[in-house]
Amino acid sequence: MAEKKSFVLYTDSRPQWEKLTDEQAGRLIKSVIAYTDTGEVPDFSNFPMEDIMFEGLKAQLNRDTTKWEASKRARSEAGKKGAEVRWGNDA
């Protein structure tokens, strides 16, 4: 995905996670980590519960990453403007 190396897992999704077995949850969390790191979408064709959960998580991960990238750009621009004001040159 991006250079971002983390993700937020929201506790309000706990009821859905608790419907999964430990094996299903393990497969799912490993897939979320891989998706966050590489952008690779897992093949859950044989695991319908994980597939449903992953689609919801993927949408949230994508929204969070988009928000993070916008924040990163805004902070970069603010830093450049601050450097220009402080040092009087183009950063």
HTML snippet that shows the backbone in 3Dmol.js (N, CA, C, O; Angstrom):
<script src="https://3Dmol.org/build/3Dmol-min.js"></script>
<div id="view" style="width:600px;height:400px;position:relative"></div>
<script>
const pdb = `
ATOM      1  N   MET A   1       0.833  -1.177   0.000  1.00  0.00           N
ATOM      2  CA  MET A   1       0.000   0.000   0.000  1.00  0.00           C
ATOM      3  C   MET A   1       0.880   1.243   0.000  1.00  0.00           C
ATOM      4  O   MET A   1       1.356   1.664  -1.054  1.00  0.00           O
ATOM      5  N   ALA A   2       1.093   1.816   1.139  1.00  0.00           N
ATOM      6  CA  ALA A   2       1.882   3.028   1.234  1.00  0.00           C
ATOM      7  C   ALA A   2       3.107   2.757   2.088  1.00  0.00           C
ATOM      8  O   ALA A   2       3.371   1.619   2.478  1.00  0.00           O
ATOM      9  N   GLU A   3       3.845   3.808   2.371  1.00  0.00           N
ATOM     10  CA  GLU A   3       4.988   3.652   3.247  1.00  0.00           C
ATOM     11  C   GLU A   3       4.557   3.538   4.707  1.00  0.00           C
ATOM     12  O   GLU A   3       5.386   3.323   5.591  1.00  0.00           O
ATOM     13  N   LYS A   4       3.299   3.679   4.943  1.00  0.00           N
ATOM     14  CA  LYS A   4       2.747   3.555   6.285  1.00  0.00           C
ATOM     15  C   LYS A   4       2.937   2.113   6.761  1.00  0.00           C
ATOM     16  O   LYS A   4       2.624   1.168   6.037  1.00  0.00           O
ATOM     17  N   LYS A   5       3.443   1.955   7.959  1.00  0.00           N
ATOM     18  CA  LYS A   5       3.762   0.624   8.473  1.00  0.00           C
ATOM     19  C   LYS A   5       2.912   0.223   9.662  1.00  0.00           C
ATOM     20  O   LYS A   5       3.326  -0.603  10.476  1.00  0.00           O
ATOM     21  N   SER A   6       1.732   0.800   9.766  1.00  0.00           N
ATOM     22  CA  SER A   6       0.863   0.458  10.885  1.00  0.00           C
ATOM     23  C   SER A   6      -0.584   0.610  10.449  1.00  0.00           C
ATOM     24  O   SER A   6      -0.881   1.152   9.385  1.00  0.00           O
ATOM     25  N   PHE A   7      -1.472   0.119  11.293  1.00  0.00           N
ATOM     26  CA  PHE A   7      -2.898   0.293  11.045  1.00  0.00           C
ATOM     27  C   PHE A   7      -3.618   0.318  12.374  1.00  0.00           C
ATOM     28  O   PHE A   7      -3.093  -0.127  13.394  1.00  0.00           O
ATOM     29  N   VAL A   8      -4.838   0.851  12.347  1.00  0.00           N
ATOM     30  CA  VAL A   8      -5.665   0.910  13.544  1.00  0.00           C
ATOM     31  C   VAL A   8      -6.720  -0.177  13.422  1.00  0.00           C
ATOM     32  O   VAL A   8      -7.362  -0.331  12.383  1.00  0.00           O
ATOM     33  N   LEU A   9      -6.884  -0.913  14.484  1.00  0.00           N
ATOM     34  CA  LEU A   9      -7.946  -1.905  14.561  1.00  0.00           C
ATOM     35  C   LEU A   9      -8.928  -1.393  15.601  1.00  0.00           C
ATOM     36  O   LEU A   9      -8.587  -1.297  16.780  1.00  0.00           O
ATOM     37  N   TYR A  10     -10.130  -1.065  15.184  1.00  0.00           N
ATOM     38  CA  TYR A  10     -11.103  -0.416  16.042  1.00  0.00           C
ATOM     39  C   TYR A  10     -11.830  -1.428  16.927  1.00  0.00           C
ATOM     40  O   TYR A  10     -12.246  -2.491  16.466  1.00  0.00           O
ATOM     41  N   THR A  11     -11.973  -1.081  18.193  1.00  0.00           N
ATOM     42  CA  THR A  11     -12.606  -1.996  19.141  1.00  0.00           C
ATOM     43  C   THR A  11     -14.100  -2.153  18.904  1.00  0.00           C
ATOM     44  O   THR A  11     -14.700  -3.106  19.403  1.00  0.00           O
ATOM     45  N   ASP A  12     -14.719  -1.240  18.153  1.00  0.00           N
ATOM     46  CA  ASP A  12     -16.149  -1.411  17.891  1.00  0.00           C
ATOM     47  C   ASP A  12     -16.425  -2.560  16.922  1.00  0.00           C
ATOM     48  O   ASP A  12     -17.579  -2.918  16.690  1.00  0.00           O
ATOM     49  N   SER A  13     -15.363  -3.137  16.358  1.00  0.00           N
ATOM     50  CA  SER A  13     -15.546  -4.320  15.506  1.00  0.00           C
ATOM     51  C   SER A  13     -15.426  -5.618  16.316  1.00  0.00           C
ATOM     52  O   SER A  13     -15.498  -6.712  15.756  1.00  0.00           O
ATOM     53  N   ARG A  14     -15.247  -5.493  17.610  1.00  0.00           N
ATOM     54  CA  ARG A  14     -15.080  -6.678  18.463  1.00  0.00           C
ATOM     55  C   ARG A  14     -16.204  -7.700  18.322  1.00  0.00           C
ATOM     56  O   ARG A  14     -15.911  -8.894  18.255  1.00  0.00           O
ATOM     57  N   PRO A  15     -17.479  -7.297  18.272  1.00  0.00           N
ATOM     58  CA  PRO A  15     -18.535  -8.310  18.127  1.00  0.00           C
ATOM     59  C   PRO A  15     -18.368  -9.185  16.873  1.00  0.00           C
ATOM     60  O   PRO A  15     -18.653 -10.382  16.912  1.00  0.00           O
ATOM     61  N   GLN A  16     -17.914  -8.596  15.777  1.00  0.00           N
ATOM     62  CA  GLN A  16     -17.693  -9.388  14.559  1.00  0.00           C
ATOM     63  C   GLN A  16     -16.510 -10.333  14.747  1.00  0.00           C
ATOM     64  O   GLN A  16     -16.569 -11.491  14.335  1.00  0.00           O
ATOM     65  N   TRP A  17     -15.433  -9.843  15.369  1.00  0.00           N
ATOM     66  CA  TRP A  17     -14.267 -10.687  15.605  1.00  0.00           C
ATOM     67  C   TRP A  17     -14.615 -11.865  16.504  1.00  0.00           C
ATOM     68  O   TRP A  17     -14.091 -12.963  16.315  1.00  0.00           O
ATOM     69  N   GLU A  18     -15.485 -11.654  17.470  1.00  0.00           N
ATOM     70  CA  GLU A  18     -15.830 -12.722  18.394  1.00  0.00           C
ATOM     71  C   GLU A  18     -16.679 -13.815  17.754  1.00  0.00           C
ATOM     72  O   GLU A  18     -16.808 -14.903  18.316  1.00  0.00           O
ATOM     73  N   LYS A  19     -17.247 -13.546  16.609  1.00  0.00           N
ATOM     74  CA  LYS A  19     -17.991 -14.570  15.872  1.00  0.00           C
ATOM     75  C   LYS A  19     -17.051 -15.528  15.128  1.00  0.00           C
ATOM     76  O   LYS A  19     -17.477 -16.585  14.661  1.00  0.00           O
ATOM     77  N   LEU A  20     -15.784 -15.156  15.021  1.00  0.00           N
ATOM     78  CA  LEU A  20     -14.804 -15.986  14.331  1.00  0.00           C
ATOM     79  C   LEU A  20     -14.143 -16.955  15.312  1.00  0.00           C
ATOM     80  O   LEU A  20     -14.000 -16.660  16.499  1.00  0.00           O
ATOM     81  N   THR A  21     -13.747 -18.105  14.795  1.00  0.00           N
ATOM     82  CA  THR A  21     -12.917 -19.010  15.596  1.00  0.00           C
ATOM     83  C   THR A  21     -11.519 -18.406  15.678  1.00  0.00           C
ATOM     84  O   THR A  21     -11.189 -17.479  14.938  1.00  0.00           O
ATOM     85  N   ASP A  22     -10.709 -18.933  16.574  1.00  0.00           N
ATOM     86  CA  ASP A  22      -9.330 -18.450  16.668  1.00  0.00           C
ATOM     87  C   ASP A  22      -8.581 -18.676  15.356  1.00  0.00           C
ATOM     88  O   ASP A  22      -7.765 -17.848  14.951  1.00  0.00           O
ATOM     89  N   GLU A  23      -8.856 -19.787  14.700  1.00  0.00           N
ATOM     90  CA  GLU A  23      -8.201 -20.085  13.424  1.00  0.00           C
ATOM     91  C   GLU A  23      -8.603 -19.053  12.365  1.00  0.00           C
ATOM     92  O   GLU A  23      -7.754 -18.547  11.631  1.00  0.00           O
ATOM     93  N   GLN A  24      -9.892 -18.748  12.292  1.00  0.00           N
ATOM     94  CA  GLN A  24     -10.366 -17.750  11.331  1.00  0.00           C
ATOM     95  C   GLN A  24      -9.781 -16.379  11.638  1.00  0.00           C
ATOM     96  O   GLN A  24      -9.334 -15.674  10.733  1.00  0.00           O
ATOM     97  N   ALA A  25      -9.783 -16.000  12.917  1.00  0.00           N
ATOM     98  CA  ALA A  25      -9.246 -14.696  13.314  1.00  0.00           C
ATOM     99  C   ALA A  25      -7.757 -14.605  12.988  1.00  0.00           C
ATOM    100  O   ALA A  25      -7.278 -13.559  12.549  1.00  0.00           O
ATOM    101  N   GLY A  26      -7.036 -15.686  13.200  1.00  0.00           N
ATOM    102  CA  GLY A  26      -5.611 -15.715  12.875  1.00  0.00           C
ATOM    103  C   GLY A  26      -5.355 -15.519  11.396  1.00  0.00           C
ATOM    104  O   GLY A  26      -4.486 -14.740  11.007  1.00  0.00           O
ATOM    105  N   ARG A  27      -6.116 -16.231  10.567  1.00  0.00           N
ATOM    106  CA  ARG A  27      -5.984 -16.065   9.116  1.00  0.00           C
ATOM    107  C   ARG A  27      -6.282 -14.620   8.715  1.00  0.00           C
ATOM    108  O   ARG A  27      -5.587 -14.026   7.891  1.00  0.00           O
ATOM    109  N   LEU A  28      -7.330 -14.079   9.319  1.00  0.00           N
ATOM    110  CA  LEU A  28      -7.764 -12.731   8.967  1.00  0.00           C
ATOM    111  C   LEU A  28      -6.737 -11.684   9.381  1.00  0.00           C
ATOM    112  O   LEU A  28      -6.393 -10.816   8.578  1.00  0.00           O
ATOM    113  N   ILE A  29      -6.246 -11.744  10.597  1.00  0.00           N
ATOM    114  CA  ILE A  29      -5.299 -10.726  11.045  1.00  0.00           C
ATOM    115  C   ILE A  29      -3.991 -10.814  10.269  1.00  0.00           C
ATOM    116  O   ILE A  29      -3.384  -9.787   9.967  1.00  0.00           O
ATOM    117  N   LYS A  30      -3.551 -12.022   9.942  1.00  0.00           N
ATOM    118  CA  LYS A  30      -2.348 -12.166   9.118  1.00  0.00           C
ATOM    119  C   LYS A  30      -2.566 -11.553   7.736  1.00  0.00           C
ATOM    120  O   LYS A  30      -1.651 -10.960   7.164  1.00  0.00           O
ATOM    121  N   SER A  31      -3.766 -11.696   7.209  1.00  0.00           N
ATOM    122  CA  SER A  31      -4.084 -11.118   5.904  1.00  0.00           C
ATOM    123  C   SER A  31      -4.155  -9.599   5.967  1.00  0.00           C
ATOM    124  O   SER A  31      -3.737  -8.915   5.033  1.00  0.00           O
ATOM    125  N   VAL A  32      -4.685  -9.070   7.066  1.00  0.00           N
ATOM    126  CA  VAL A  32      -4.742  -7.613   7.243  1.00  0.00           C
ATOM    127  C   VAL A  32      -3.329  -7.042   7.316  1.00  0.00           C
ATOM    128  O   VAL A  32      -3.042  -6.010   6.710  1.00  0.00           O
ATOM    129  N   ILE A  33      -2.453  -7.707   8.051  1.00  0.00           N
ATOM    130  CA  ILE A  33      -1.061  -7.252   8.144  1.00  0.00           C
ATOM    131  C   ILE A  33      -0.404  -7.282   6.769  1.00  0.00           C
ATOM    132  O   ILE A  33       0.264  -6.323   6.383  1.00  0.00           O
ATOM    133  N   ALA A  34      -0.584  -8.365   6.033  1.00  0.00           N
ATOM    134  CA  ALA A  34       0.001  -8.471   4.696  1.00  0.00           C
ATOM    135  C   ALA A  34      -0.568  -7.403   3.764  1.00  0.00           C
ATOM    136  O   ALA A  34       0.175  -6.790   2.997  1.00  0.00           O
ATOM    137  N   TYR A  35      -1.880  -7.179   3.824  1.00  0.00           N
ATOM    138  CA  TYR A  35      -2.514  -6.166   2.965  1.00  0.00           C
ATOM    139  C   TYR A  35      -1.974  -4.768   3.285  1.00  0.00           C
ATOM    140  O   TYR A  35      -1.708  -3.979   2.378  1.00  0.00           O
ATOM    141  N   THR A  36      -1.817  -4.470   4.558  1.00  0.00           N
ATOM    142  CA  THR A  36      -1.293  -3.167   4.959  1.00  0.00           C
ATOM    143  C   THR A  36       0.133  -2.986   4.469  1.00  0.00           C
ATOM    144  O   THR A  36       0.519  -1.888   4.069  1.00  0.00           O
ATOM    145  N   ASP A  37       0.909  -4.046   4.499  1.00  0.00           N
ATOM    146  CA  ASP A  37       2.311  -3.978   4.108  1.00  0.00           C
ATOM    147  C   ASP A  37       2.503  -3.977   2.594  1.00  0.00           C
ATOM    148  O   ASP A  37       3.329  -3.227   2.074  1.00  0.00           O
ATOM    149  N   THR A  38       1.743  -4.815   1.883  1.00  0.00           N
ATOM    150  CA  THR A  38       2.009  -5.016   0.452  1.00  0.00           C
ATOM    151  C   THR A  38       0.881  -4.568  -0.469  1.00  0.00           C
ATOM    152  O   THR A  38       1.107  -4.354  -1.660  1.00  0.00           O
ATOM    153  N   GLY A  39      -0.327  -4.423   0.064  1.00  0.00           N
ATOM    154  CA  GLY A  39      -1.480  -4.101  -0.783  1.00  0.00           C
ATOM    155  C   GLY A  39      -2.086  -5.326  -1.433  1.00  0.00           C
ATOM    156  O   GLY A  39      -3.053  -5.218  -2.188  1.00  0.00           O
ATOM    157  N   GLU A  40      -1.523  -6.502  -1.145  1.00  0.00           N
ATOM    158  CA  GLU A  40      -2.023  -7.744  -1.742  1.00  0.00           C
ATOM    159  C   GLU A  40      -3.333  -8.166  -1.081  1.00  0.00           C
ATOM    160  O   GLU A  40      -3.411  -8.304   0.140  1.00  0.00           O
ATOM    161  N   VAL A  41      -4.353  -8.367  -1.903  1.00  0.00           N
ATOM    162  CA  VAL A  41      -5.659  -8.804  -1.406  1.00  0.00           C
ATOM    163  C   VAL A  41      -5.644 -10.330  -1.300  1.00  0.00           C
ATOM    164  O   VAL A  41      -5.333 -11.009  -2.279  1.00  0.00           O
ATOM    165  N   PRO A  42      -5.968 -10.872  -0.145  1.00  0.00           N
ATOM    166  CA  PRO A  42      -5.922 -12.323   0.037  1.00  0.00           C
ATOM    167  C   PRO A  42      -7.055 -13.026  -0.708  1.00  0.00           C
ATOM    168  O   PRO A  42      -8.086 -12.431  -1.022  1.00  0.00           O
ATOM    169  N   ASP A  43      -6.831 -14.290  -0.975  1.00  0.00           N
ATOM    170  CA  ASP A  43      -7.857 -15.120  -1.604  1.00  0.00           C
ATOM    171  C   ASP A  43      -8.605 -15.868  -0.507  1.00  0.00           C
ATOM    172  O   ASP A  43      -8.118 -16.862   0.033  1.00  0.00           O
ATOM    173  N   PHE A  44      -9.784 -15.377  -0.192  1.00  0.00           N
ATOM    174  CA  PHE A  44     -10.611 -16.006   0.813  1.00  0.00           C
ATOM    175  C   PHE A  44     -11.774 -16.758   0.164  1.00  0.00           C
ATOM    176  O   PHE A  44     -12.832 -16.896   0.777  1.00  0.00           O
ATOM    177  N   SER A  45     -11.596 -17.238  -1.048  1.00  0.00           N
ATOM    178  CA  SER A  45     -12.694 -17.903  -1.755  1.00  0.00           C
ATOM    179  C   SER A  45     -13.206 -19.133  -1.003  1.00  0.00           C
ATOM    180  O   SER A  45     -14.372 -19.500  -1.150  1.00  0.00           O
ATOM    181  N   ASN A  46     -12.361 -19.766  -0.209  1.00  0.00           N
ATOM    182  CA  ASN A  46     -12.781 -20.937   0.567  1.00  0.00           C
ATOM    183  C   ASN A  46     -13.150 -20.588   2.010  1.00  0.00           C
ATOM    184  O   ASN A  46     -13.459 -21.471   2.810  1.00  0.00           O
ATOM    185  N   PHE A  47     -13.116 -19.302   2.333  1.00  0.00           N
ATOM    186  CA  PHE A  47     -13.369 -18.859   3.702  1.00  0.00           C
ATOM    187  C   PHE A  47     -14.336 -17.675   3.691  1.00  0.00           C
ATOM    188  O   PHE A  47     -13.902 -16.530   3.816  1.00  0.00           O
ATOM    189  N   PRO A  48     -15.623 -17.927   3.545  1.00  0.00           N
ATOM    190  CA  PRO A  48     -16.585 -16.825   3.379  1.00  0.00           C
ATOM    191  C   PRO A  48     -16.670 -15.860   4.566  1.00  0.00           C
ATOM    192  O   PRO A  48     -16.862 -14.661   4.363  1.00  0.00           O
ATOM    193  N   MET A  49     -16.533 -16.351   5.785  1.00  0.00           N
ATOM    194  CA  MET A  49     -16.588 -15.446   6.941  1.00  0.00           C
ATOM    195  C   MET A  49     -15.426 -14.458   6.927  1.00  0.00           C
ATOM    196  O   MET A  49     -15.607 -13.262   7.153  1.00  0.00           O
ATOM    197  N   GLU A  50     -14.231 -14.979   6.657  1.00  0.00           N
ATOM    198  CA  GLU A  50     -13.064 -14.113   6.593  1.00  0.00           C
ATOM    199  C   GLU A  50     -13.176 -13.137   5.429  1.00  0.00           C
ATOM    200  O   GLU A  50     -12.759 -11.984   5.535  1.00  0.00           O
ATOM    201  N   ASP A  51     -13.737 -13.600   4.323  1.00  0.00           N
ATOM    202  CA  ASP A  51     -13.910 -12.740   3.154  1.00  0.00           C
ATOM    203  C   ASP A  51     -14.808 -11.546   3.476  1.00  0.00           C
ATOM    204  O   ASP A  51     -14.494 -10.411   3.116  1.00  0.00           O
ATOM    205  N   ILE A  52     -15.909 -11.804   4.147  1.00  0.00           N
ATOM    206  CA  ILE A  52     -16.840 -10.736   4.521  1.00  0.00           C
ATOM    207  C   ILE A  52     -16.157  -9.763   5.481  1.00  0.00           C
ATOM    208  O   ILE A  52     -16.248  -8.548   5.304  1.00  0.00           O
ATOM    209  N   MET A  53     -15.486 -10.287   6.477  1.00  0.00           N
ATOM    210  CA  MET A  53     -14.790  -9.434   7.445  1.00  0.00           C
ATOM    211  C   MET A  53     -13.684  -8.623   6.771  1.00  0.00           C
ATOM    212  O   MET A  53     -13.522  -7.434   7.044  1.00  0.00           O
ATOM    213  N   PHE A  54     -12.930  -9.273   5.893  1.00  0.00           N
ATOM    214  CA  PHE A  54     -11.808  -8.581   5.260  1.00  0.00           C
ATOM    215  C   PHE A  54     -12.287  -7.407   4.418  1.00  0.00           C
ATOM    216  O   PHE A  54     -11.658  -6.349   4.427  1.00  0.00           O
ATOM    217  N   GLU A  55     -13.386  -7.574   3.693  1.00  0.00           N
ATOM    218  CA  GLU A  55     -13.880  -6.483   2.852  1.00  0.00           C
ATOM    219  C   GLU A  55     -14.192  -5.238   3.680  1.00  0.00           C
ATOM    220  O   GLU A  55     -13.878  -4.123   3.264  1.00  0.00           O
ATOM    221  N   GLY A  56     -14.802  -5.419   4.841  1.00  0.00           N
ATOM    222  CA  GLY A  56     -15.079  -4.293   5.720  1.00  0.00           C
ATOM    223  C   GLY A  56     -13.802  -3.669   6.273  1.00  0.00           C
ATOM    224  O   GLY A  56     -13.664  -2.447   6.325  1.00  0.00           O
ATOM    225  N   LEU A  57     -12.877  -4.521   6.683  1.00  0.00           N
ATOM    226  CA  LEU A  57     -11.604  -4.026   7.199  1.00  0.00           C
ATOM    227  C   LEU A  57     -10.801  -3.323   6.120  1.00  0.00           C
ATOM    228  O   LEU A  57     -10.169  -2.299   6.378  1.00  0.00           O
ATOM    229  N   LYS A  58     -10.825  -3.871   4.912  1.00  0.00           N
ATOM    230  CA  LYS A  58     -10.084  -3.263   3.799  1.00  0.00           C
ATOM    231  C   LYS A  58     -10.591  -1.854   3.520  1.00  0.00           C
ATOM    232  O   LYS A  58      -9.797  -0.938   3.304  1.00  0.00           O
ATOM    233  N   ALA A  59     -11.899  -1.678   3.525  1.00  0.00           N
ATOM    234  CA  ALA A  59     -12.467  -0.351   3.292  1.00  0.00           C
ATOM    235  C   ALA A  59     -12.004   0.627   4.373  1.00  0.00           C
ATOM    236  O   ALA A  59     -11.652   1.766   4.067  1.00  0.00           O
ATOM    237  N   GLN A  60     -12.001   0.192   5.627  1.00  0.00           N
ATOM    238  CA  GLN A  60     -11.550   1.059   6.711  1.00  0.00           C
ATOM    239  C   GLN A  60     -10.062   1.348   6.598  1.00  0.00           C
ATOM    240  O   GLN A  60      -9.638   2.486   6.799  1.00  0.00           O
ATOM    241  N   LEU A  61      -9.267   0.340   6.280  1.00  0.00           N
ATOM    242  CA  LEU A  61      -7.828   0.544   6.109  1.00  0.00           C
ATOM    243  C   LEU A  61      -7.551   1.548   4.998  1.00  0.00           C
ATOM    244  O   LEU A  61      -6.686   2.413   5.137  1.00  0.00           O
ATOM    245  N   ASN A  62      -8.283   1.430   3.899  1.00  0.00           N
ATOM    246  CA  ASN A  62      -8.092   2.362   2.787  1.00  0.00           C
ATOM    247  C   ASN A  62      -8.474   3.787   3.184  1.00  0.00           C
ATOM    248  O   ASN A  62      -7.764   4.733   2.843  1.00  0.00           O
ATOM    249  N   ARG A  63      -9.592   3.951   3.902  1.00  0.00           N
ATOM    250  CA  ARG A  63      -9.987   5.288   4.372  1.00  0.00           C
ATOM    251  C   ARG A  63      -8.931   5.863   5.310  1.00  0.00           C
ATOM    252  O   ARG A  63      -8.554   7.028   5.188  1.00  0.00           O
ATOM    253  N   ASP A  64      -8.456   5.042   6.249  1.00  0.00           N
ATOM    254  CA  ASP A  64      -7.452   5.512   7.198  1.00  0.00           C
ATOM    255  C   ASP A  64      -6.155   5.894   6.488  1.00  0.00           C
ATOM    256  O   ASP A  64      -5.533   6.896   6.841  1.00  0.00           O
ATOM    257  N   THR A  65      -5.744   5.116   5.502  1.00  0.00           N
ATOM    258  CA  THR A  65      -4.510   5.411   4.769  1.00  0.00           C
ATOM    259  C   THR A  65      -4.654   6.699   3.973  1.00  0.00           C
ATOM    260  O   THR A  65      -3.729   7.510   3.938  1.00  0.00           O
ATOM    261  N   THR A  66      -5.795   6.897   3.337  1.00  0.00           N
ATOM    262  CA  THR A  66      -6.033   8.133   2.587  1.00  0.00           C
ATOM    263  C   THR A  66      -5.966   9.339   3.521  1.00  0.00           C
ATOM    264  O   THR A  66      -5.360  10.357   3.184  1.00  0.00           O
ATOM    265  N   LYS A  67      -6.580   9.225   4.675  1.00  0.00           N
ATOM    266  CA  LYS A  67      -6.561  10.305   5.669  1.00  0.00           C
ATOM    267  C   LYS A  67      -5.138  10.556   6.150  1.00  0.00           C
ATOM    268  O   LYS A  67      -4.729  11.709   6.290  1.00  0.00           O
ATOM    269  N   TRP A  68      -4.381   9.496   6.404  1.00  0.00           N
ATOM    270  CA  TRP A  68      -2.996   9.617   6.858  1.00  0.00           C
ATOM    271  C   TRP A  68      -2.139  10.306   5.800  1.00  0.00           C
ATOM    272  O   TRP A  68      -1.326  11.171   6.127  1.00  0.00           O
ATOM    273  N   GLU A  69      -2.317   9.927   4.527  1.00  0.00           N
ATOM    274  CA  GLU A  69      -1.533  10.534   3.451  1.00  0.00           C
ATOM    275  C   GLU A  69      -1.847  12.027   3.311  1.00  0.00           C
ATOM    276  O   GLU A  69      -0.941  12.830   3.087  1.00  0.00           O
ATOM    277  N   ALA A  70      -3.115  12.399   3.442  1.00  0.00           N
ATOM    278  CA  ALA A  70      -3.497  13.815   3.368  1.00  0.00           C
ATOM    279  C   ALA A  70      -2.879  14.589   4.531  1.00  0.00           C
ATOM    280  O   ALA A  70      -2.385  15.701   4.344  1.00  0.00           O
ATOM    281  N   SER A  71      -2.907  14.010   5.715  1.00  0.00           N
ATOM    282  CA  SER A  71      -2.317  14.651   6.882  1.00  0.00           C
ATOM    283  C   SER A  71      -0.802  14.805   6.709  1.00  0.00           C
ATOM    284  O   SER A  71      -0.228  15.834   7.068  1.00  0.00           O
ATOM    285  N   LYS A  72      -0.174  13.784   6.165  1.00  0.00           N
ATOM    286  CA  LYS A  72       1.268  13.816   5.934  1.00  0.00           C
ATOM    287  C   LYS A  72       1.632  14.928   4.957  1.00  0.00           C
ATOM    288  O   LYS A  72       2.595  15.662   5.179  1.00  0.00           O
ATOM    289  N   ARG A  73       0.855  15.055   3.864  1.00  0.00           N
ATOM    290  CA  ARG A  73       1.101  16.128   2.884  1.00  0.00           C
ATOM    291  C   ARG A  73       0.918  17.498   3.533  1.00  0.00           C
ATOM    292  O   ARG A  73       1.737  18.395   3.333  1.00  0.00           O
ATOM    293  N   ALA A  74      -0.146  17.658   4.303  1.00  0.00           N
ATOM    294  CA  ALA A  74      -0.419  18.944   4.945  1.00  0.00           C
ATOM    295  C   ALA A  74       0.696  19.315   5.918  1.00  0.00           C
ATOM    296  O   ALA A  74       1.111  20.472   5.975  1.00  0.00           O
ATOM    297  N   ARG A  75       1.174  18.353   6.671  1.00  0.00           N
ATOM    298  CA  ARG A  75       2.261  18.629   7.617  1.00  0.00           C
ATOM    299  C   ARG A  75       3.554  18.968   6.892  1.00  0.00           C
ATOM    300  O   ARG A  75       4.318  19.822   7.343  1.00  0.00           O
ATOM    301  N   SER A  76       3.800  18.307   5.780  1.00  0.00           N
ATOM    302  CA  SER A  76       4.986  18.599   4.986  1.00  0.00           C
ATOM    303  C   SER A  76       4.938  20.034   4.458  1.00  0.00           C
ATOM    304  O   SER A  76       5.923  20.768   4.538  1.00  0.00           O
ATOM    305  N   GLU A  77       3.790  20.419   3.922  1.00  0.00           N
ATOM    306  CA  GLU A  77       3.634  21.788   3.411  1.00  0.00           C
ATOM    307  C   GLU A  77       3.780  22.810   4.537  1.00  0.00           C
ATOM    308  O   GLU A  77       4.421  23.846   4.357  1.00  0.00           O
ATOM    309  N   ALA A  78       3.195  22.525   5.681  1.00  0.00           N
ATOM    310  CA  ALA A  78       3.314  23.440   6.817  1.00  0.00           C
ATOM    311  C   ALA A  78       4.767  23.563   7.261  1.00  0.00           C
ATOM    312  O   ALA A  78       5.224  24.653   7.606  1.00  0.00           O
ATOM    313  N   GLY A  79       5.482  22.461   7.251  1.00  0.00           N
ATOM    314  CA  GLY A  79       6.898  22.485   7.615  1.00  0.00           C
ATOM    315  C   GLY A  79       7.720  23.304   6.638  1.00  0.00           C
ATOM    316  O   GLY A  79       8.614  24.048   7.040  1.00  0.00           O
ATOM    317  N   LYS A  80       7.416  23.167   5.344  1.00  0.00           N
ATOM    318  CA  LYS A  80       8.133  23.948   4.327  1.00  0.00           C
ATOM    319  C   LYS A  80       7.867  25.435   4.499  1.00  0.00           C
ATOM    320  O   LYS A  80       8.782  26.251   4.393  1.00  0.00           O
ATOM    321  N   LYS A  81       6.616  25.787   4.763  1.00  0.00           N
ATOM    322  CA  LYS A  81       6.267  27.196   4.967  1.00  0.00           C
ATOM    323  C   LYS A  81       6.940  27.738   6.220  1.00  0.00           C
ATOM    324  O   LYS A  81       7.444  28.861   6.228  1.00  0.00           O
ATOM    325  N   GLY A  82       6.945  26.941   7.267  1.00  0.00           N
ATOM    326  CA  GLY A  82       7.600  27.363   8.502  1.00  0.00           C
ATOM    327  C   GLY A  82       9.090  27.568   8.318  1.00  0.00           C
ATOM    328  O   GLY A  82       9.657  28.526   8.843  1.00  0.00           O
ATOM    329  N   ALA A  83       9.730  26.675   7.574  1.00  0.00           N
ATOM    330  CA  ALA A  83      11.164  26.808   7.306  1.00  0.00           C
ATOM    331  C   ALA A  83      11.439  28.049   6.478  1.00  0.00           C
ATOM    332  O   ALA A  83      12.428  28.747   6.701  1.00  0.00           O
ATOM    333  N   GLU A  84      10.569  28.322   5.529  1.00  0.00           N
ATOM    334  CA  GLU A  84      10.758  29.505   4.675  1.00  0.00           C
ATOM    335  C   GLU A  84      10.641  30.784   5.500  1.00  0.00           C
ATOM    336  O   GLU A  84      11.425  31.718   5.329  1.00  0.00           O
ATOM    337  N   VAL A  85       9.664  30.816   6.388  1.00  0.00           N
ATOM    338  CA  VAL A  85       9.496  31.992   7.248  1.00  0.00           C
ATOM    339  C   VAL A  85      10.688  32.139   8.186  1.00  0.00           C
ATOM    340  O   VAL A  85      11.197  33.242   8.387  1.00  0.00           O
ATOM    341  N   ARG A  86      11.123  31.041   8.749  1.00  0.00           N
ATOM    342  CA  ARG A  86      12.210  31.110   9.726  1.00  0.00           C
ATOM    343  C   ARG A  86      13.557  31.399   9.081  1.00  0.00           C
ATOM    344  O   ARG A  86      14.333  32.211   9.585  1.00  0.00           O
ATOM    345  N   TRP A  87      13.824  30.745   7.988  1.00  0.00           N
ATOM    346  CA  TRP A  87      15.162  30.851   7.378  1.00  0.00           C
ATOM    347  C   TRP A  87      15.203  31.745   6.144  1.00  0.00           C
ATOM    348  O   TRP A  87      16.280  32.063   5.640  1.00  0.00           O
ATOM    349  N   GLY A  88      14.039  32.146   5.662  1.00  0.00           N
ATOM    350  CA  GLY A  88      13.977  33.060   4.521  1.00  0.00           C
ATOM    351  C   GLY A  88      14.440  32.474   3.209  1.00  0.00           C
ATOM    352  O   GLY A  88      14.939  33.197   2.346  1.00  0.00           O
ATOM    353  N   ASN A  89      14.283  31.171   3.047  1.00  0.00           N
ATOM    354  CA  ASN A  89      14.643  30.543   1.779  1.00  0.00           C
ATOM    355  C   ASN A  89      13.592  29.512   1.406  1.00  0.00           C
ATOM    356  O   ASN A  89      12.703  29.203   2.199  1.00  0.00           O
ATOM    357  N   ASP A  90      13.698  28.986   0.205  1.00  0.00           N
ATOM    358  CA  ASP A  90      12.759  27.951  -0.244  1.00  0.00           C
ATOM    359  C   ASP A  90      13.246  26.604   0.264  1.00  0.00           C
ATOM    360  O   ASP A  90      14.342  26.154  -0.073  1.00  0.00           O
ATOM    361  N   ALA A  91      12.411  25.968   1.083  1.00  0.00           N
ATOM    362  CA  ALA A  91      12.780  24.659   1.636  1.00  0.00           C
ATOM    363  C   ALA A  91      12.414  23.559   0.682  1.00  0.00           C
ATOM    364  O   ALA A  91      12.647  22.386   0.974  1.00  0.00           O
TER     365      ALA A  91
END
`;
const viewer = $3Dmol.createViewer("view");
viewer.addModel(pdb, "pdb");
viewer.setStyle({}, {cartoon: {color: "spectrum"}});
viewer.zoomTo();
viewer.render();
</script>
